[in-house]
Amino acid sequence: MSRIVAILTGDLIGSTAAPPEAVERSMRIIAACAGEIGPDTDFTRYRGDGWQIRLLQPGDCLWACLLILARLRAQDGALGCRIAIGIGEEYPTDTRNLSSAMGPAFTASGRTLDQMKPDRLLALGSLPKQPDAFRNLAVTVASTLAARWSREQAEAMALKLDVDSPAGERESNDRIARKLGITRQAVDARLKAADYHLLDEMMLAFLEAYSQTEAKHD
């Protein structure tokens, strides 16, 4: 029986000209994000600088993407990445290696990455019978905002998003300030400049929308 999943397909930016240690450091960060999202989240690396993540909760997709982008931007020596999101059915498989997995979600994600413009960080692939202009626009806006983050803003965003579930309670700005060794006011300023509150509303909208989709599918 098929199931609705979100597939993130990504590749590192500038990996050809980057030293091997930068590529490996970046891949470790992405793999660590996948591991922290949940025990059933699968990560597979391919083609050296490419990767895929399978999310069993499709509504987590935007949060997961922003967490990865923030972690990479916050880390000195790490590369950036582009991520395409595909949401749809996955055909049954008995392996957690995504290189052999199939289904509309994989097709939408892979094709979208191939068609992404070089200056885009995020894109949502719509299935042929499920065009979604509003969610595509939301991902485009999120991509534009994330591309503007400074390293300091990304550092604060990475800690703010660093929770077991995007529906859970966010890390307090006071605790973030203590972890970074800066004032609460400085954290507030970083998150405001990073458009955290707008992005948070968008992440919650994805979570709610795809939770309803799952309920209908079940």
C-alpha positions in Angstrom: 0.0 0.0 0.0 1.4 3.4 -1.0 1.7 6.3 1.5 2.0 10.1 1.2 5.5 11.3 2.0 7.7 14.4 1.4 10.9 13.8 -0.5 13.7 16.4 -0.2 16.2 16.2 -3.0 19.2 18.5 -2.7 22.7 19.2 -3.9 25.5 21.3 -2.5 26.3 24.7 -4.0 29.8 25.1 -5.4 31.0 21.6 -4.5 33.1 21.1 -7.6 35.4 24.0 -6.7 35.3 23.3 -2.9 37.8 21.3 -1.0 36.7 17.8 -0.1 36.6 18.5 3.6 34.0 21.2 3.0 31.8 18.8 1.1 32.1 16.2 3.8 31.4 18.7 6.6 28.3 19.8 4.8 27.0 16.3 4.2 27.5 15.5 7.9 25.4 18.5 8.8 22.6 17.4 6.5 22.7 13.8 7.7 22.6 15.0 11.3 19.5 17.1 10.6 17.8 14.0 9.1 18.7 12.0 12.2 17.3 14.6 14.6 14.1 15.1 12.7 13.0 11.6 13.7 14.0 7.9 13.9 11.9 7.1 10.8 13.5 9.9 8.6 15.8 8.3 6.0 18.8 10.0 4.4 20.7 8.8 1.3 23.7 10.4 -0.3 24.3 10.1 -4.0 26.5 11.5 -6.8 29.0 12.9 -4.3 27.3 16.2 -3.6 23.6 15.0 -3.9 21.3 13.6 -1.3 17.7 12.8 -0.5 15.6 12.7 2.7 12.3 11.0 3.2 9.8 12.6 5.6 6.9 10.4 6.7 5.1 13.6 8.0 4.8 15.7 4.8 3.9 18.8 6.8 7.4 18.9 8.3 8.9 19.7 4.9 9.4 23.4 5.1 10.7 23.3 8.7 13.2 20.6 7.7 14.4 22.6 4.7 14.9 25.8 6.8 16.7 23.8 9.5 19.1 22.4 7.0 19.7 25.8 5.4 20.2 27.5 8.8 22.6 24.8 10.0 24.8 25.0 6.9 24.8 28.8 6.8 25.7 29.0 10.5 28.7 26.7 10.2 32.0 28.1 9.0 33.4 26.2 6.1 30.1 24.5 5.2 28.6 24.9 1.7 25.1 26.0 0.9 22.6 23.8 -0.8 19.5 23.8 -3.0 16.5 21.7 -2.0 13.5 20.5 -4.0 10.4 19.3 -2.2 8.2 16.6 -3.7 5.0 15.6 -1.8 2.9 12.6 -3.0 2.8 8.9 -3.0 5.7 6.5 -2.4 5.5 3.0 -3.7 6.1 0.2 -1.1 9.7 -0.7 -0.5 11.5 -3.0 1.9 14.6 -0.8 2.1 15.5 2.5 3.7 18.0 3.2 0.9 16.3 5.9 -1.1 18.4 5.2 -4.3 16.0 2.4 -5.1 12.7 4.0 -3.9 10.1 5.1 -6.4 6.8 7.0 -6.6 5.3 10.4 -7.7 6.9 12.2 -4.7 10.4 11.1 -5.8 9.7 12.0 -9.5 8.3 15.5 -8.5 11.3 16.2 -6.2 14.0 15.1 -8.7 12.5 16.9 -11.7 12.0 20.1 -9.7 15.7 20.1 -8.6 16.8 19.7 -12.2 14.6 22.6 -13.3 15.5 25.0 -10.4 17.2 28.2 -11.3 20.8 28.6 -9.9 19.8 31.4 -7.5 16.9 29.5 -5.9 17.5 27.6 -2.6 14.0 26.0 -2.3 11.3 24.9 -4.7 8.1 22.8 -4.4 7.3 20.3 -7.1 3.6 20.0 -7.8 2.1 16.8 -9.1 0.4 17.1 -12.5 -3.1 16.7 -11.0 -2.3 18.7 -7.9 -1.1 22.2 -8.9 -0.7 24.4 -5.8 0.1 28.0 -6.6 -0.2 29.3 -3.0 2.2 26.7 -1.5 4.6 27.2 -4.4 4.6 30.9 -3.7 5.1 30.3 0.1 8.2 28.2 -0.7 9.5 30.8 -3.1 9.2 33.5 -0.4 10.9 31.3 2.1 13.7 30.6 -0.3 14.2 34.4 -0.9 14.2 35.2 2.9 16.6 32.3 3.7 19.0 33.5 1.0 19.4 36.8 2.8 20.5 35.3 6.2 23.8 36.4 7.6 25.9 33.8 9.4 24.8 35.3 12.7 21.1 35.3 11.8 21.4 31.7 10.6 23.0 30.8 13.9 20.0 32.1 15.8 17.6 30.5 13.4 19.3 27.1 13.7 18.8 27.2 17.5 15.3 28.5 17.2 14.3 25.6 14.9 16.2 23.0 16.8 13.3 21.0 18.3 12.1 17.5 18.0 8.9 18.6 16.3 8.0 21.8 14.5 4.7 21.7 16.3 6.5 21.7 19.6 7.5 24.6 21.7 10.4 26.7 20.2 13.6 27.3 22.1 13.3 30.5 24.1 15.3 33.5 23.1 16.7 33.7 26.6 18.2 30.2 26.3 19.5 31.0 22.8 21.2 34.1 24.1 22.9 32.0 26.8 24.1 29.4 24.3 25.5 32.1 22.0 26.9 34.3 24.7 25.0 37.4 23.6 22.1 39.4 25.0 18.5 38.6 24.6 18.0 41.8 22.7 20.7 40.7 20.2 18.9 37.4 19.6 15.6 39.3 19.1 17.3 41.5 16.5 18.8 38.5 14.7 15.5 36.6 14.5 13.6 39.7 13.4 16.2 40.4 10.6 15.9 36.7 9.6 12.1 37.1 9.3 11.6 34.3 11.8 8.0 35.1 12.7 6.8 35.2 9.1 8.6 31.9 8.4 7.2 30.3 11.5 3.7 31.1 10.3 4.5 29.5 7.0 5.9 26.4 8.6 2.8 26.0 10.7 0.6 26.5 7.7 2.4 23.6 5.9 2.1 21.4 9.0 -1.7 22.0 9.3 -2.4 21.7 5.6 -0.6 18.4 5.1 -1.9 17.0 8.3 -5.4 17.5 6.9 -4.3 15.9 3.6 -3.0 12.8 5.5 -6.3 12.5 7.4 -8.2 12.5 4.1 -5.9 10.0 2.6 -6.2 7.6 5.5 
